[in-house]
Amino acid sequence: MLLVKTLLLVIHGRVQGVFFRDSMQSEAQRLAVAGWVRNRSDGTVEAAVQGEAAAVDAIVRWAHRGPQHAQVTHVDIAPDGGSYSRFEVIG
């Protein structure tokens, strides 16, 4: 049985207006990670990610870099109790 890991991420830096959400959705689908991603009014991007532990760890590493034009300064990581079946851009 695979260990499922679920985390809530808040990504800080230049992360809006750089295709962060769409890029993260593509990466999540590639890694078979479920959850969601959205822009927040404070300029950060928030995401819930759920899947096999190694895949979630991989998308967390990706979130620290982001897409080409992003400048991620740091990522807050907390446990999340949600249950997700696919990855979507919301908000």
C-alpha positions, 0 to 999 in steps of 0.5 A: 500500500502506498503512503498518501501524503497531503500538504498545504503550500503557500508559495511566496515571491514573484509567483503571480502573473508568471503562469505559476498555477497552470504550470503547477497543474501540468506538473501535478498531472505529470506526477499524478498528484491531486489537489488545487492551486489558487492565487491569494490576494496577498500576492502569494500562491496557495496549493493543496497537494495530495498523492504518493509521498515521493510524488508530493515531495517532487511537487514540493521541490518544483514549487520551490523553483516554479516556472521559468519566470517565477522568483520563489523566495520561500514556501510555507508547508503545513499538513492538510486534511483534504481529500482530492481526486484530481488537480485543478486551478481554482479562484 
